[in-house]
Amino acid sequence: MRGLGYAALISALTVCCLAQSGPTPKLALDGARPIVYIAFDHIGARPTVEGDEPNRGLWLRLVNNSVVPIEVQTMTTSTKPELTLVPDEIVGRWIRISESDEPEPKEPPGYGTPPGSPELIQPGKSLLFSVPVTHVSRSWYMRVPFRLHLPPIKHGIQPLSYAEFTLEDLPENLLRKVHE
């Protein structure tokens, strides 16, 4: 009798494994890229938004490489409503760096998550936004929160995810120009 129980268990596990070995659902449009990522567009002039931030910015694209729309909070400024801002969080890095004369800001910059309006980015599309060049450095990187736009659920909300952008994501020939 015990042998039959083990045989049934092994059969059930085999069926489960075979069922799971079918084709993997496709979530990314381009399997070589993350489902959501930040792509560099260009470095250029941008209006200052807060305090003493520089007037040079990184112009970036939040790219939706997933098969479902994504939501991101966007903000505008009262002085430049055509400038799209997204909340970006600055995350410190623990790395050993060589001595340099380049001053680093004492506090990492970032726009945090003030109230904004949700922007829907369809599959295969992107959103152009800008941050000051100081939002990435050797000491920190930035990340932008987003959610997959899925049907509402009964309890809670869909998980928050992040797309990251680091100094190393810039083209090598522009690394020095970022903090000139």
C-alpha positions, 0 to 999 in steps of 0.5 A: 500500500505504501508503494502505491502512495509513493507511486501516486506522489511521483506520478503527480509530481511528474505531471506537475513538472511536465505541465510547467515545462510548456512554453514560458509566457512572454512578458518582454517584447524584446527578450534581451532587455528588461521589461521596463528600463531607462534609456539615455537620450541626450545631455542638454539644457533644462530649466532648474526646478529646485534650489541650486540644481544645475541647468544641464540635464540628462534627458532619458526615456522610461521604456515599456518593454512589457506586453502590458501598459505601465503606470508612472507618476508624472509631475510638471512645474509651474514655471515650465509645464512642458517639462515632464518630471518623474519621481526618482529616488536616489540610492547610495552605492558602496564602492571604492573610488579613487581620489578625485578633485571632483566635489560630490554634493553632500546630500543626494538629489532627487525629486521623491514622490510628491503627488502627481498624475499617473501616466500610462505608457503603452507596450513598446512606447516610452516617456521622455523626461529629464533630471539634473546631471547630478542625479547620477554619480559614482556615489549614487544612482537613480531609480524610477518607480512604476507599476504594471497597469493590471486590472484592479484587485479586491484587496491592496494594490499591485506591487511597485517596481523600479527601473534603474539608471546608473552612471555606467548606463551613459555612453562612455564618451559622455561620462566626463561631460556629465559633471563638467 
